[in-house]
Amino acid sequence: MKITVNTLGTRGDIQPYIALSLGLQQAGYSVRILTHQIFEAFVKEYGLDVYPLQLDPRQLLVNQALSELGNNAIRVNRWMEENFKAGLQYLFIETLNANRGADLILNSGVSFAGWHVAEKLNIPAIATFLWPVTPSRQFPAAIGKIPPRWLPFRGVINFLSTKLFNQLFFNLLLPSVNRCRKDILDLKPLSRRDYWLLDSPASPTPLIYGYSPAVIPKPPDWSGNQHISGYWFLDTAKDYQPEKTLLEFLSNGPSPVYIGFGSMVDHEREEITQIVIHALKETNQRGILLGGWSRLGSVDIPDFIYQIDAVPHDWLFPKMAAIVHHGGAGTTAAGLRAGVPSVIVPSFGDQFFWGWRVHELGVGPKPIARKKLTVTKLTNAIQQAINHDDIKTKASRIGQQIRAENGVEIAVNMIEGFLKNGHL
């Protein structure tokens, strides 16, 4: 039986779906992953089939001043509309080609073309998302302003925030999507009412969320169609060998603080590097800085800081005193699993949601928006994360809970149940 997994975004968006695909492959299914060409070698490394897209997320994410959008839902939606619309026709065509012959389609949160293709090919599809998109009274929208605790009717506001964000995004793209449905898929156009019913908690669309119920428990106002499996972690190979200089740095002093902010634009690099250096110096902490797609500034790095381009989070994070990062879903998951306090410095989209959730769980201080980051704020947050016993205890406890879960196995069982019975 053949399953196609459609997933777009950064490496953190792709990696969990590789883990899920491996679980499906081990259960006897033939799995293909549709994703960006830059991740083709990464996917093939695990013996999985890949259908590469000529869409480079680095051009989209690194070269845009996403930090200027912050968590303004309207501006985020307009940015998504402008940037998705340009490649929408190509995305529909390639998604159609990649999914031909599949018996089941799994769609990530950004791979919305997969739903229309599933309709065209008459193939069953399951939503497999890394952040909550089903409206609930229990928590606010994953993208947008977090309502303050004192606000009356907060449950209603939480529910409507998700509902309205989803509908705004749907309706901004509706004309372009309908053109693709007509010109490429030969399908009837969708109406606004169709989308209004689509994201209801009572929606018949089967949905599996790849995060831990210890982090976001299933709310009572969801239906039996929405399920939480646990995180889909891709563990590092047992024979992994880090750089010798990194091992020496780790052994030559107390546990350092990890700092990595994901993608950033040029004008931020020098300023943020200086903030990081001064904050670590003020707190008398050693640090490990992650470069990746957008290396931190070119200033001289002092010897109490070690800079790296990439290292597996599951290997590194348990060795840290605290983890300072941008709040991406994957990095947040890895930090929580490690049982180490987190300091979230969100810049864009759902990063603010995860920063809020980490603080609500008591495993990290209040998040600091990246455009408001200062030496004083970062210094205070690091000190709180490292010295606050309650934060360290709660971080350790939730790490134990997450490590005891097997999200991939649970998700695979759900998918197999769907294939046998037609429902999750």
N, C-alpha and C positions, 0 to 999 in steps of 0.2 A: 504494500500500500504506500502511495506517494503523498508526502506532505511538503508544501512550500511555505516557507517562513519569510514574510516581507517585513524588512526592518530598515529604517533610515536614521541618520543622525551621526553623532560622534562615536568614538570607540566605546564609550560608556553606554551608549544606546544599543550597540551591536553585541557586545560581549555576553550579556545575559541570554540572548537568543541563540548564541553558539552553545551555551551550556544546556539550554532547553532542547536544542536540536540533537546534541549528543545523547541526551536522555532518551529521546525518541528513537534515535538510531540504534541504541543499545536494546531498545524494546522491540526491534525488528522492522522499523519503518525506514523507507528511503526518504531522505530529507534533502531539500534544496533550499539555500538561503539567497534571497534577492537583496542585495545591498550595494553600497558604493564600491567602485573598482579599487580604491585605495585599501580596502579591507579584504581584497580577494585572497592574498597570500595568507593573511591571518585566519580566514575561514578554512582554507585548504590545509593549513597546518594541522587541523583536527580531523582531516579525512572527510570533510563534508563537501558536497557539491555546491557551487556558488554561481549565481547569475549576476555578473557585474554591471552596475549602472555607471554611465559616464557623467556622474554628478559628484562634484568634490565638495564635501561639507566644509572643508577648510576655507574655501573661497567665500562661502556663505557666512560662516560664523566668525572667523578670525578678522576678516576685513570689514566687518560691520561693527559700529560702536553700540553693541548690544547693551552695555552698561547704561547708556543714555535712555534706553527704554525702561529699564528697571522692571517693576511689577505693575506697570500701568496697563491694564487689560486691553484698553482700546488701542493704544499705540502698539502693543505687542501683536494684536490681531491684524492691524493694518500692515505691520512689517511682514508678518507671515503671509498675508495675502499677496503683497508686492513680490516677495521672493519665491513663493510657491508657484504663482501664476505663470512665471516665465518658463518654467520647465514642466508644467503640468501635462501638456500634450505628450512630450517625450516619456514622462513617467507612466502615463496611462498605457501607451503603446508597449513599453518594455515590461510593465507589470502583466499585461495581457499575455505577452509571449512567454514570460517566465513561469506563469501559472498553468499553462496548457498541460493537460494530462494529469494534473494533481487530483487526489481524492479528497484532500482537505487543505484549506488555506488558513494560516495563522497570520494575523495582522498586528503590527505594533501600533503605538499611538499616533505616529506620524504617517504611517503607510495607508492613508485613507483611500488611495486608488484601488487597493486590494478588495475593498467592499464592492465596488462597482464591477470589477473584473469577476468576482465570485458570482455576482448576479448574472453577468453575461454568460459565463461558462456553466452556470447551474451547479456550482460546487459549494458544499457547506463551508462556512467560515467561522472562526472563533476569534474574538478580540483578545489579544494578549498584551496587556498594558503594564507599564512600570510605575505609573502614578494614577491616583483616582480621578476618574472623569465622570463617574455616576453621581448625580446630585444627592446630597445628604444634609440633614440638619446637624450632623455631628462634627463636620469640619468644613472649612471654606474651600473655594475653588483653588486648584493647584497653581493657577496663574491669576494674579490679581492682588489687591490689597487685603491684608489680613485684618478682619474687623476686631476692634478692641474688646476685651472681656466684659467691660462695663456696658456695652451697647445692648439696649433692650431688643427683644425679638431676634436674638442672635441666631437661633436655629433656623428661622425663616430666611434671614439674610445669608447664612451659610448655603442653604439649599439654592436660593436664587442666584447667588454669585456664580456657582458652577453652571447652572442652567443657562444663565444669560451669556456667560463667556462662550460656552459651547455654541449657542445659537448665533452669536455674533460672528464667530469663525465660520460656521456653516454657511451663513447667509452672504458673507463677503466673498466666499469662493463659489457660491451657487451658480452664477452665470457661467464661469469658466468650467466648472465641473459638468454642467449640463451640456456645454458645447462638446466636451470630450465624450460624454455619454452618447450624444447624437452622432458625432463625426467618426468616432473610433469604435465605439461599442454597439452602435445602433440600438440604443435603449431609450425609453421614454424619459423626458426630463422629470426631475424631482421638484416638489413644491416645498415651501417653507414649512408647511404642516408635516410633511414627511420627516423633516429634520427635527421638528418639535417633539415628535413621538419617539425618535430614535434614541435619545439619551435619557428617557424616563427610567426610573428604577424598575418599572414594570415592563420594560422593553424585552421582547423575546430574544434579543441578540445574546448569545452565550459569551461570557466575559470572564477571563482569568486574570487576576492581578498578581504580578510577580514581585510582591513585597511581603514582609513578615506581618502576620496578625498581631505580633507583639509590638509592632511600630504603629500600625493603624488597624485596630480590630474591625471586623465587619460590622457596620452600623445596623441597627434594627430596622431602619426604613428602607433597606435594600431588599430585593426579591431573591428567589432561588436561582436566578440566572446570573448573578454576580458572585464570584468566588475569589478567595484569597488563598494562594497556594504556599506562600513563602518565597524568599528570594531565589533567583536562579544564578548561583555562583559558579564561575568557571575557575576551578582551583589550579594553582600553579603545579607544573610537573614536579614530581618528587626529586628529580635529578637537577633541578634548577640551581645554577651557580651564579650568584651575584658577583659584581666586581670586587676584586680583592681589596681595593682602596676603600670601598664602602664598608666591608666587613671590619677593616682596621679602624675606620672612623667610629663605627658602632661600639667596638670593644674598648676604645680609648677614652671612655667617659660615660656619664649618666645618659639615660635615654633621652634622645633629642625630640624636638618638636617638628613634625612634618608640616610643610607649607606648600600648597599647590592650588593655584586659582583657575585652572582650566585655560580656556582661550581668552586672550585679551588683545586689545588693539595697541598700536605702537605707542601712542602718547601716554599710556598708562604704565609702561614697563619700568622706566627709570624711577618714577615716583614710587611705585609699589615696592620695588626692590629696596629702595632706601627706607621705606616704612618698615619692611620686614627686618632688615639689618638692625635698625635702631630698637625695634620692639624686642627682638631676641637679646640684644645687649642689655636693655633695661631690665629684663626679667632674668638675666644671667643664665640663659638657656642656649644649648646647642641646637642647630637646626639642619633639616634636610629640605632643600628646595627642589621642586619638580619643574622642569622646563616644558618638555613636550612640544605641542604645536607652536606655542608662542613663548619662547625662552624668556626668562626674566632678564632684566636690564644688563647691560655690558659693564657696569661698574665693578670695581674690584670687590671680590667676595672674601670676607675675613675667614681665618682658619677655623673658627667655631661653626662654620656653615659648610655643608657638603652639597654640591649641586649635581643633579642627575637629570637625564632626559626621560627615563622610564624605568620602573621597577614594579613588580607585581604587588598590588595592595595587600593581598592576603598574606604575603611573606613579610612585608615591611611594617604594616600598621600595628600589629601586636607588640612590636619592639619600640613603639613611640610613647612619649609621655603625654602627648596630646596631638590632635590632628586638626590643622587649620586648612580649610578648603572652601571651594565655591558653592558647594551644596548640590552638585549634580546627583541624580538618583543613584547612580552606580557607586560613586565615591562615598556618598552618605551611607549606603548599605554596607560597604566594606568597613567604614569606620565604626558603625554600630556593631558589626559582627566581631570586630577586634576587641570590643569591650573597653575602648579607650575614649576619654572625653573628646568631644568635637567642638571646634569653633567655626561657625559657618559665616562666610563672607560672600553673600549672594550678589549676583549681578543681573540676572535675567531669568524670566519665566518661572519654572517650578522650583528654582533654587531657593526662592524666598519661602515657599511652602515647606520645603524640607528643613530650612533653618528654623522656621517656626516650630515644626514638629519636634526637632531635636531639643529645643528649649522647653517645650511643653512636657517632654518625657523626662526632663531633668538631667539629661546626659551632656549638656553643654550650656554655656551662657547665652544670653540674648544675641541673635545674629546681628552682624554689622553690614549694612549695605556697602558694596565695594566703592561706590562713588562718595561715601561718607567715611571711608576708612582713614584713620589717623594713627600716629604712633601711640598716642595716649590710649585710644580705644582698643587697639590691638594688644597693647601691653596689659591693660586691665583684663581683657578677655582671656589671654593666655594664663595670667596669674590665677584667675578664677578657675579655669579648667584644671590646672595642675594642683592647686592648693585646696580646693573645696572638696572635703571628704564625701559629702553627699553626692556630688556629681560623679566622683570616681566610683562610688559604690553602685549607683544606678547604672552607670555605663558598663561596669563589669557584669551586673545582673542581666541586663538586656543582651549583652554579648553572649552569655551562656545560653539564654533562651534561643537566640537566633542560630547559634552553632548546633543546637539540638534538633533543629528543623531540617527537613530535606525538601525544599521547595520544588526542585526539579522532579523528584519522584512523585510528589503529590500532583503536580501539574500534568505529568505524563499519565497518571492514573485517571485524572479528570478527562483528558483528551481521549483516552481509550474508552472510557465510559460513554463519551459523546458519540464516538464512532459506532459503538454497539447499540446504544439506546436512543440516540438522537437528541440527548440533552445532557448537561453536565451533572 
